[in-house]
Amino acid sequence: TRSCEHSSCEHSRLALTMSLGSDSVATATSVAAGVGPSNEHEKALDFANYFVSYGYIYHQKDMLQDRLRMEGYRTAILNNRACFEGKAVLDVGAGSGILAIWAAKAGARVVYAVEATSMAKHARRLAAANGVGDVVVVLEGYMEQVTLPEQVDVIVSEWM
């Protein structure tokens, strides 16, 4: 594989994230610090309140219709093809699979799209409908519990 020559892709690693304000940053910081559900009941509520909502088409549609946001992700991926060509890519919280699809179109060898909700089945269909079903491998499950078949070179995530 060739090295990426773009300054935004140090050592062929590119993580795409987008903060949606200080509340999102505070939430992410709390999660990173280990603050979260402490018992099984709280974990079940956390799943119901967070992950389940992302399993609905209407929620994905709302995100996909945010033109500026989607153009930002699309441009970041497709304008940095050298960072993706021939690489193994991980899409964390893939949702509809749009980032995985763009990574595949940017030349990724394989894209592991990990999605915790039933949206995974739609992501598979969308990848196939966009001609990249042979490159995008959708894995349904929590990122913390999924075992990838190989180490990845690039991570993309629409984390908030």
N, CA, C and O of each residue as an XYZ file, in Angstrom:
640
protein
N       0.836     -1.187      0.000
C       0.000      0.000      0.000
C       0.874      1.242      0.000
O       1.969      1.255      0.562
N       0.374      2.267     -0.633
C       1.178      3.485     -0.680
C       0.832      4.402      0.468
O      -0.285      4.365      0.982
N       1.773      5.220      0.872
C       1.557      6.135      1.978
C       0.724      7.317      1.518
O       0.782      7.724      0.357
N      -0.032      7.848      2.421
C      -0.836      9.023      2.127
C       0.052     10.248      2.216
O       0.834     10.392      3.156
N      -0.068     11.115      1.250
C       0.778     12.301      1.208
C       0.071     13.548      1.716
O       0.650     14.634      1.698
N      -1.137     13.415      2.157
C      -1.907     14.555      2.633
C      -1.600     14.812      4.098
O      -1.506     13.879      4.895
N      -1.442     16.092      4.450
C      -1.125     16.434      5.834
C      -2.244     16.041      6.785
O      -1.999     15.838      7.975
N      -3.472     15.932      6.279
C      -4.594     15.574      7.150
C      -4.641     14.081      7.441
O      -5.500     13.629      8.198
N      -3.731     13.308      6.851
C      -3.771     11.853      6.989
C      -2.446     11.307      7.494
O      -1.860     10.428      6.862
N      -1.976     11.803      8.596
C      -0.693     11.369      9.131
C      -0.663      9.858      9.275
O      -1.534      9.267      9.914
N       0.346      9.236      8.675
C       0.565      7.791      8.724
C      -0.647      6.999      8.238
O      -0.976      5.944      8.780
N      -1.295      7.522      7.218
C      -2.456      6.861      6.604
C      -3.592      6.605      7.591
O      -4.374      5.672      7.410
N      -3.682      7.410      8.610
C      -4.768      7.292      9.585
C      -5.631      8.548      9.458
O      -5.119      9.666      9.509
N      -6.905      8.364      9.296
C      -7.810      9.494      9.183
C      -9.052      9.182      9.980
O      -9.753      8.210      9.698
N      -9.323      9.994     10.962
C     -10.555      9.823     11.737
C     -11.422     11.040     11.486
O     -11.000     12.170     11.730
N     -12.616     10.817     11.004
C     -13.532     11.907     10.735
C     -14.560     11.951     11.841
O     -15.331     11.012     12.038
N     -14.558     13.055     12.557
C     -15.567     13.230     13.590
C     -16.108     14.641     13.485
O     -15.478     15.521     12.898
N     -17.246     14.839     14.041
C     -17.865     16.151     13.979
C     -18.549     16.428     15.305
O     -19.416     15.667     15.733
N     -18.166     17.499     15.944
C     -18.788     17.869     17.201
C     -20.001     18.734     16.916
O     -19.957     19.610     16.052
N     -21.067     18.493     17.629
C     -22.282     19.267     17.442
C     -22.532     20.198     18.620
O     -23.683     20.510     18.924
N     -21.491     20.638     19.276
C     -21.655     21.596     20.359
C     -21.090     21.098     21.669
O     -20.667     19.947     21.784
N     -21.089     21.973     22.647
C     -20.470     21.656     23.932
C     -21.176     20.525     24.663
O     -20.523     19.764     25.378
N     -22.492     20.389     24.508
C     -23.192     19.280     25.165
C     -22.708     17.946     24.640
O     -22.537     17.001     25.410
N     -22.482     17.856     23.321
C     -22.002     16.619     22.724
C     -20.604     16.300     23.228
O     -20.283     15.146     23.509
N     -19.775     17.329     23.339
C     -18.413     17.124     23.822
C     -18.450     16.655     25.270
O     -17.707     15.753     25.657
N     -19.317     17.268     26.066
C     -19.431     16.865     27.471
C     -19.901     15.427     27.574
O     -19.396     14.670     28.403
N     -20.860     15.036     26.746
C     -21.349     13.663     26.760
C     -20.247     12.705     26.374
O     -20.056     11.679     27.027
N     -19.517     13.028     25.318
C     -18.426     12.165     24.867
C     -17.353     12.061     25.940
O     -16.781     10.991     26.149
N     -17.079     13.169     26.621
C     -16.081     13.160     27.679
C     -16.534     12.274     28.829
O     -15.728     11.531     29.389
N     -17.806     12.340     29.189
C     -18.328     11.492     30.261
C     -18.209     10.028     29.908
O     -17.809      9.216     30.743
N     -18.552      9.680     28.676
C     -18.453      8.289     28.235
C     -17.006      7.833     28.277
O     -16.708      6.735     28.747
N     -16.097      8.684     27.780
C     -14.676      8.329     27.765
C     -14.131      8.168     29.181
O     -13.229      7.365     29.418
N     -14.677      8.926     30.108
C     -14.208      8.855     31.491
C     -14.802      7.678     32.243
O     -14.482      7.462     33.412
N     -15.663      6.913     31.584
C     -16.238      5.752     32.229
C     -17.513      6.049     32.991
O     -18.018      5.189     33.713
N     -18.040      7.258     32.840
C     -19.292      7.598     33.487
C     -20.409      7.091     32.595
O     -20.439      7.404     31.405
N     -21.296      6.339     33.131
C     -22.367      5.784     32.318
C     -23.200      4.844     33.156
O     -23.145      4.869     34.385
N     -23.965      4.021     32.485
C     -24.836      3.097     33.207
C     -24.034      2.192     34.131
O     -23.015      1.624     33.738
N     -24.518      2.066     35.381
C     -23.764      1.281     36.360
C     -24.377     -0.086     36.635
O     -23.722     -0.947     37.221
N     -25.630     -0.298     36.219
C     -26.238     -1.607     36.452
C     -26.991     -2.038     35.194
O     -27.118     -1.268     34.242
N     -27.480     -3.257     35.200
C     -28.135     -3.810     34.013
C     -29.384     -3.031     33.614
O     -29.651     -2.840     32.427
N     -30.142     -2.585     34.603
C     -31.353     -1.812     34.306
C     -30.980     -0.503     33.598
O     -31.593     -0.142     32.594
N     -29.983      0.196     34.120
C     -29.545      1.447     33.498
C     -28.982      1.202     32.100
O     -29.182      2.014     31.197
N     -28.282      0.088     31.924
C     -27.756     -0.240     30.601
C     -28.886     -0.484     29.609
O     -28.807     -0.062     28.456
N     -29.935     -1.163     30.057
C     -31.084     -1.424     29.188
C     -31.769     -0.119     28.808
O     -32.169      0.055     27.657
N     -31.910      0.796     29.755
C     -32.501      2.100     29.456
C     -31.625      2.896     28.513
O     -32.122      3.573     27.613
N     -30.317      2.816     28.718
C     -29.381      3.508     27.840
C     -29.546      3.010     26.404
O     -29.567      3.805     25.464
N     -29.661      1.702     26.243
C     -29.868      1.127     24.918
C     -31.173      1.642     24.324
O     -31.208      2.073     23.171
N     -32.233      1.599     25.101
C     -33.544      2.022     24.616
C     -33.548      3.486     24.213
O     -34.147      3.849     23.201
N     -32.897      4.317     24.982
C     -32.921      5.753     24.726
C     -31.953      6.210     23.650
O     -32.162      7.262     23.045
N     -30.925      5.465     23.403
C     -29.909      5.902     22.447
C     -29.882      5.033     21.201
O     -30.229      5.492     20.113
N     -29.476      3.797     21.351
C     -29.269      2.937     20.191
C     -30.544      2.665     19.409
O     -30.527      2.667     18.178
N     -31.634      2.435     20.097
C     -32.867      2.094     19.395
C     -33.306      3.234     18.482
O     -33.777      2.984     17.373
N     -33.161      4.474     18.925
C     -33.586      5.599     18.081
C     -32.822      5.635     16.763
O     -33.372      6.060     15.747
N     -31.575      5.200     16.762
C     -30.781      5.195     15.538
C     -31.181      4.055     14.606
O     -30.741      4.017     13.457
N     -31.997      3.140     15.077
C     -32.457      2.036     14.256
C     -33.648      2.383     13.382
O     -34.068      1.565     12.563
N     -34.200      3.572     13.537
C     -35.356      3.984     12.748
C     -34.920      4.747     11.496
O     -34.019      5.586     11.539
N     -35.577      4.437     10.391
C     -35.265      5.086      9.114
C     -35.421      6.599      9.219
O     -34.592      7.339      8.689
N     -36.471      7.073      9.895
C     -36.697      8.521      9.953
C     -35.532      9.249     10.609
O     -35.201     10.369     10.219
N     -34.910      8.623     11.600
C     -33.766      9.258     12.261
C     -32.583      9.344     11.296
O     -31.903     10.368     11.231
N     -32.342      8.272     10.553
C     -31.263      8.274      9.560
C     -31.567      9.306      8.474
O     -30.670     10.022      8.028
N     -32.816      9.383      8.053
C     -33.221     10.340      7.021
C     -32.923     11.768      7.466
O     -32.413     12.567      6.681
N     -33.237     12.095      8.717
C     -32.955     13.434      9.238
C     -31.468     13.765      9.115
O     -31.106     14.868      8.706
N     -30.617     12.818      9.468
C     -29.176     13.065      9.384
C     -28.721     13.189      7.936
O     -27.918     14.061      7.604
N     -29.237     12.312      7.075
C     -28.834     12.328      5.669
C     -29.308     13.590      4.946
O     -28.692     14.003      3.963
N     -30.380     14.200      5.414
C     -30.892     15.408      4.782
C     -30.186     16.674      5.235
O     -30.468     17.755      4.717
N     -29.284     16.563      6.180
C     -28.494     17.720      6.615
C     -27.399     17.929      5.568
O     -26.310     17.364      5.672
N     -27.701     18.740      4.569
C     -26.846     18.890      3.388
C     -25.413     19.321      3.715
O     -24.462     18.719      3.218
N     -25.252     20.338      4.530
C     -23.907     20.819      4.846
C     -23.083     19.755      5.568
O     -21.905     19.557      5.269
N     -23.698     19.094      6.493
C     -23.029     18.041      7.256
C     -22.589     16.903      6.333
O     -21.445     16.454      6.390
N     -23.512     16.442      5.481
C     -23.195     15.335      4.586
C     -22.159     15.726      3.541
O     -21.281     14.927      3.212
N     -22.250     16.941      3.017
C     -21.243     17.399      2.046
C     -19.863     17.467      2.684
O     -18.858     17.189      2.029
N     -19.812     17.835      3.957
C     -18.534     17.875      4.668
C     -17.891     16.503      4.758
O     -16.702     16.345      4.480
N     -18.682     15.513      5.148
C     -18.170     14.139      5.223
C     -17.774     13.624      3.847
O     -16.702     13.042      3.682
N     -18.638     13.835      2.858
C     -18.385     13.343      1.499
C     -17.103     13.952      0.933
O     -16.267     13.252      0.363
N     -16.964     15.253      1.099
C     -15.776     15.945      0.604
C     -14.520     15.449      1.313
O     -13.494     15.211      0.675
N     -14.604     15.294      2.624
C     -13.435     14.838      3.395
C     -12.971     13.465      2.930
O     -11.770     13.200      2.866
N     -13.915     12.596      2.608
C     -13.544     11.244      2.192
C     -13.111     11.215      0.732
O     -12.019     10.745      0.414
N     -13.958     11.712     -0.149
C     -13.673     11.585     -1.583
C     -12.521     12.479     -2.058
O     -11.889     12.180     -3.071
N     -12.245     13.560     -1.345
C     -11.111     14.413     -1.714
C      -9.799     13.950     -1.095
O      -8.762     14.582     -1.297
N      -9.833     12.863     -0.350
C      -8.627     12.292      0.257
C      -8.497     10.822     -0.133
O      -8.202      9.968      0.703
N      -8.720     10.543     -1.413
C      -8.682      9.168     -1.919
C      -7.383      8.444     -1.575
O      -7.393      7.244     -1.299
N      -6.283      9.158     -1.591
C      -4.993      8.525     -1.304
C      -4.953      7.939      0.104
O      -4.169      7.029      0.378
N      -5.787      8.452      0.985
C      -5.850      7.936      2.356
C      -6.690      6.666      2.456
O      -6.643      5.968      3.469
N      -7.450      6.368      1.421
C      -8.374      5.233      1.447
C      -7.993      4.123      0.471
O      -8.320      2.959      0.703
N      -7.316      4.465     -0.603
C      -7.019      3.494     -1.659
C      -6.260      2.286     -1.126
O      -5.166      2.405     -0.575
N      -6.875      1.115     -1.307
C      -6.256     -0.135     -0.902
C      -6.234     -0.390      0.591
O      -5.610     -1.352      1.040
N      -6.894      0.438      1.364
C      -6.839      0.341      2.828
C      -8.031     -0.427      3.390
O      -9.076     -0.551      2.751
N      -7.841     -0.938      4.606
C      -8.929     -1.511      5.397
C      -9.478     -0.373      6.253
O      -8.733      0.285      6.978
N     -10.782     -0.150      6.161
C     -11.423      0.982      6.827
C     -12.466      0.461      7.812
O     -13.129     -0.544      7.557
N     -12.601      1.149      8.926
C     -13.625      0.847      9.921
C     -14.559      2.034     10.017
O     -14.108      3.161     10.224
N     -15.857      1.800      9.870
C     -16.886      2.811     10.081
C     -17.589      2.451     11.376
O     -18.322      1.464     11.437
N     -17.368      3.247     12.410
C     -17.928      2.989     13.735
C     -19.299      3.651     13.835
O     -19.428      4.856     13.623
N     -20.322      2.860     14.159
C     -21.678      3.380     14.240
C     -22.172      3.756     12.853
O     -22.577      4.893     12.613
N     -22.135      2.790     11.944
C     -22.338      3.037     10.518
C     -23.722      3.558     10.149
O     -23.860      4.229      9.127
N     -24.738      3.276     10.936
C     -26.077      3.750     10.587
C     -26.489      3.273      9.211
O     -26.526      2.071      8.951
N     -26.797      4.207      8.328
C     -27.207      3.877      6.962
C     -26.067      3.325      6.129
O     -26.298      2.722      5.081
N     -24.836      3.526      6.586
C     -23.669      3.046      5.850
C     -23.106      4.046      4.870
O     -22.251      3.692      4.058
N     -23.557      5.283      4.920
C     -23.133      6.268      3.931
C     -21.623      6.523      3.964
O     -21.003      6.640      2.907
N     -21.026      6.610      5.142
C     -19.572      6.829      5.191
C     -18.831      5.618      4.649
O     -17.815      5.761      3.969
N     -19.333      4.431      4.944
C     -18.721      3.200      4.425
C     -18.809      3.167      2.900
O     -17.852      2.782      2.228
N     -19.944      3.566      2.362
C     -20.128      3.604      0.913
C     -19.133      4.570      0.285
O     -18.482      4.233     -0.704
N     -19.011      5.761      0.847
C     -18.057      6.732      0.298
C     -16.620      6.245      0.435
O     -15.812      6.456     -0.470
N     -16.290      5.602      1.545
C     -14.934      5.064      1.713
C     -14.655      4.011      0.647
O     -13.555      3.964      0.097
N     -15.634      3.173      0.353
C     -15.485      2.158     -0.692
C     -15.304      2.831     -2.053
O     -14.463      2.408     -2.845
N     -16.075      3.857     -2.323
C     -15.969      4.577     -3.593
C     -14.645      5.339     -3.698
O     -14.174      5.635     -4.796
N     -14.054      5.649     -2.545
C     -12.747      6.312     -2.530
C     -11.608      5.313     -2.718
O     -10.440      5.701     -2.740
N     -11.938      4.039     -2.852
C     -10.920      3.040     -3.163
C     -10.518      2.105     -2.053
O      -9.543      1.369     -2.201
N     -11.236      2.105     -0.941
C     -10.892      1.190      0.150
C     -10.948     -0.257     -0.342
O     -11.814     -0.619     -1.139
N     -10.032     -1.060      0.133
C     -10.021     -2.499     -0.184
C     -11.182     -3.201      0.475
O     -11.841     -4.044     -0.134
N     -11.431     -2.847      1.730
C     -12.550     -3.392      2.506
C     -12.959     -2.332      3.519
O     -12.123     -1.594      4.039
N     -14.275     -2.269      3.792
C     -14.793     -1.373      4.817
C     -15.643     -2.211      5.767
O     -16.620     -2.833      5.351
N     -15.268     -2.225      7.039
C     -16.047     -2.899      8.066
C     -16.970     -1.851      8.681
O     -16.513     -0.952      9.389
N     -18.255     -1.969      8.412
C     -19.251     -1.018      8.900
C     -19.940     -1.640     10.107
O     -20.759     -2.548      9.959
N     -19.613     -1.159     11.289
C     -20.162     -1.722     12.523
C     -21.351     -0.878     12.969
O     -21.230      0.331     13.168
N     -22.500     -1.531     13.122
C     -23.737     -0.848     13.508
C     -24.443     -1.677     14.567
O     -24.663     -2.875     14.385
N     -24.801     -1.031     15.684
C     -25.391     -1.733     16.828
C     -26.894     -1.981     16.678
O     -27.465     -2.765     17.436
N     -27.530     -1.334     15.730
C     -28.983     -1.458     15.614
C     -29.375     -2.269     14.383
O     -28.531     -2.691     13.593
N     -30.685     -2.472     14.247
C     -31.211     -3.188     13.092
C     -31.020     -2.413     11.793
O     -31.319     -2.929     10.716
N     -30.533     -1.197     11.882
C     -30.215     -0.418     10.681
C     -29.145     -1.134      9.853
O     -28.975     -0.838      8.670
N     -28.430     -2.068     10.467
C     -27.385     -2.816      9.759
C     -27.936     -3.485      8.508
O     -27.265     -3.512      7.477
N     -29.143     -4.022      8.584
C     -29.705     -4.694      7.407
C     -29.941     -3.706      6.271
O     -29.763     -4.050      5.102
N     -30.338     -2.486      6.604
C     -30.532     -1.455      5.579
C     -29.184     -1.014      5.002
O     -29.069     -0.759      3.803
N     -28.174     -0.926      5.861
C     -26.834     -0.538      5.393
C     -26.325     -1.556      4.371
O     -25.718     -1.178      3.369
N     -26.567     -2.834      4.619
C     -26.161     -3.873      3.652
C     -26.839     -3.653      2.303
O     -26.195     -3.697      1.255
N     -28.136     -3.418      2.348
C     -28.901     -3.209      1.110
C     -28.443     -1.947      0.388
O     -28.335     -1.941     -0.838
N     -28.174     -0.884      1.133
C     -27.724      0.368      0.513
C     -26.345      0.217     -0.110
O     -26.091      0.750     -1.190
N     -25.461     -0.497      0.556
C     -24.121     -0.729     -0.008
C     -24.242     -1.503     -1.316
O     -23.595     -1.156     -2.304
N     -25.063     -2.544     -1.328
C     -25.254     -3.336     -2.547
C     -25.877     -2.489     -3.654
O     -25.455     -2.566     -4.807
N     -26.880     -1.679     -3.306
C     -27.558     -0.839     -4.295
C     -26.630      0.214     -4.887
O     -26.858      0.696     -5.996
N     -25.574      0.572     -4.140
C     -24.610      1.557     -4.619
C     -23.372      0.909     -5.231
O     -22.368      1.579     -5.474
N     -23.447     -0.393     -5.478
C     -22.385     -1.088     -6.181
C     -21.137     -1.389     -5.376
O     -20.091     -1.699     -5.947
N     -21.230     -1.303     -4.055
C     -20.058     -1.569     -3.213
C     -20.329     -2.652     -2.169
O     -19.630     -2.747     -1.160
N     -21.349     -3.462     -2.427
C     -21.689     -4.536     -1.504
C     -20.585     -5.561     -1.347
O     -20.542     -6.273     -0.344
N     -19.691     -5.649     -2.322
C     -18.573     -6.589     -2.239
C     -17.404     -6.021     -1.434
O     -16.489     -6.760     -1.073
N     -17.424     -4.721     -1.151
C     -16.347     -4.059     -0.401
C     -16.780     -3.771      1.035
O     -15.982     -3.893      1.964
N     -18.042     -3.390      1.215
C     -18.567     -3.025      2.534
C     -19.084     -4.277      3.241
O     -19.993     -4.951      2.757
N     -18.491     -4.571      4.388
C     -18.896     -5.697      5.222
C     -19.583     -5.114      6.446
O     -18.931     -4.517      7.302
N     -20.900     -5.284      6.531
C     -21.659     -4.740      7.655
C     -21.688     -5.765      8.771
O     -22.084     -6.912      8.567
N     -21.262     -5.337      9.962
C     -21.241     -6.190     11.151
C     -22.212     -5.601     12.161
O     -22.017     -4.481     12.633
N     -23.263     -6.353     12.497
C     -24.246     -5.859     13.454
C     -23.812     -6.220     14.865
O     -23.633     -7.393     15.191
N     -23.646     -5.198     15.697
C     -23.252     -5.406     17.077
C     -22.596     -4.157     17.645
O     -22.336     -3.186     16.935
N     -22.338     -4.214     18.937
C     -21.638     -3.108     19.601
C     -20.169     -3.134     19.197
O     -19.562     -4.202     19.113
N     -19.610     -1.980     18.953
C     -18.207     -1.900     18.566
C     -17.321     -2.587     19.595
O     -16.345     -3.248     19.239
N     -17.659     -2.433     20.865
C     -16.853     -3.022     21.935
C     -16.912     -4.537     21.948
O     -16.068     -5.181     22.571
N     -17.891     -5.116     21.274
C     -18.060     -6.568     21.299
C     -17.775     -7.239     19.959
O     -17.754     -8.467     19.879
N     -17.561     -6.463     18.923
C     -17.294     -7.014     17.594
C     -15.798     -7.273     17.449
O     -14.977     -6.445     17.845
N     -15.454     -8.406     16.889
C     -14.058     -8.714     16.592
C     -13.841     -8.544     15.090
O     -14.457     -9.238     14.280
N     -12.979     -7.635     14.741
C     -12.686     -7.404     13.327
C     -11.732     -8.484     12.831
O     -10.884     -8.950     13.591
N     -11.855     -8.889     11.573
C     -10.987     -9.933     11.039
C      -9.548     -9.482     10.790
O      -8.672    -10.311     10.543
N      -9.303     -8.181     10.853
C      -7.959     -7.657     10.631
C      -7.840     -6.270     11.249
O      -8.838     -5.648     11.611
N      -6.614     -5.803     11.361
C      -6.380     -4.442     11.825
C      -6.750     -3.493     10.693
O      -6.517     -3.794      9.523
N      -7.324     -2.351     11.041
C      -7.710     -1.389     10.023
C      -6.688     -0.264      9.940
O      -5.933     -0.005     10.877
N      -6.691      0.392      8.789
C      -5.778      1.509      8.545
C      -6.435      2.855      8.794
O      -5.766      3.820      9.165
N      -7.740      2.921      8.592
C      -8.485      4.176      8.659
C      -9.764      3.950      9.457
O     -10.419      2.917      9.320
N     -10.111      4.927     10.288
C     -11.362      4.878     11.028
C     -12.172      6.114     10.667
O     -11.671      7.237     10.722
N     -13.435      5.894     10.297
C     -14.361      6.995     10.072
C     -15.516      6.822     11.038
O     -15.899      5.700     11.370
N     -16.066      7.935     11.486
C     -17.178      7.851     12.417
C     -17.968      9.144     12.396
O     -17.404     10.238     12.384
N     -19.249      9.003     12.393
C     -20.174     10.116     12.538
C     -20.695     10.004     13.947
O     -21.848      9.625     14.154
N     -19.878     10.323     14.912
C     -20.122      9.914     16.289
C     -21.177     10.717     17.027
O     -21.565     10.311     18.123
N     -21.650     11.798     16.513
C     -22.718     12.547     17.183
C     -23.707     13.058     16.168
O     -24.683     13.714     16.533
